[in-house]
């Protein structure tokens, strides 16, 4: 099939069919088992590669989405800085080049150098890995249980950790969320970045730089350790010690738990439903005593 323009409709390629040089303005090009596309230009709308499908030499421009599903393949992709790549580490093979010239790939259950922005999502499935993922504004990396992500950089995007994340760097606008039973190791939080640790989450060997936000509580099962400008800090066994809360950071000290030597700086918040000692509240900080958990979270 020669060049086709898709503007709001759907093109389905299957059963050894091949579409060449399709211009996707809006709408959908879906590639099914044994279907192949060559040279699709994704200006808007989506190209979806399903199991057994193959997209070759796709150009992923700003505003477009390329979605590679389990056992689908997309090779020699040209990705712009705002082109949205949606992919799983269960894809058969994904290769391409980012706008900054960096080569990226997914093959043999491993993702490398994936760029996520503007609606892009990488799902790192159980027993698979990712390395050096770049997550910009509007992008998201989901690290599933028993999966491992190493060296992710968050600049305006989000990483959701249900498995293990090693050596993540959180820059301005980036958010790393550690879910129940997830673990973050050696995360660096820079100014404007946020690390959120939920109940039963772990975050160890954290580097919290000035202006970085830590959001967590003293809930049973949370384990946090790291360093900031005032020394070491930790939360474990329902005890928080030397927490630094600023620029969006917050700590909820639950009933029956304790917070010691907390520092609440500009833009930070602390709610105490339990015990605290030697808390320092600086200009612009918010300290709340005795409100309900729901009321506090509405303020945060």
Buried (B, 14 or more C-beta within 10 A) or exposed (E): EEEBEBEEEEBBBBEEBEBBBBBBBBBBBBBBBEBBBBBBBBBBBBBBBBBBBBBBBBBBBBBBBBBBBBBBBBBBBBBBEBBBBBBBBBBBBBBBBBBEEBEBBBBEBBBBBBBBBBBBBBBBBBEBBBBBBBBBBBBBBBBBBEBBBBBBBBBBBBBBBBBBBBBBBBBBBBBBBBBEBBBBBBBBBBBBBBBBBBBBBBBBBBBBBEBBBBBBBBBEBBBBBBBBEEEEBBBBEBBBBBBBBBBBBBBBBBEEBBBBBBBBBEBBBBBBBBBBEEBEBEEEBBBBEEBEEEEBEEEB
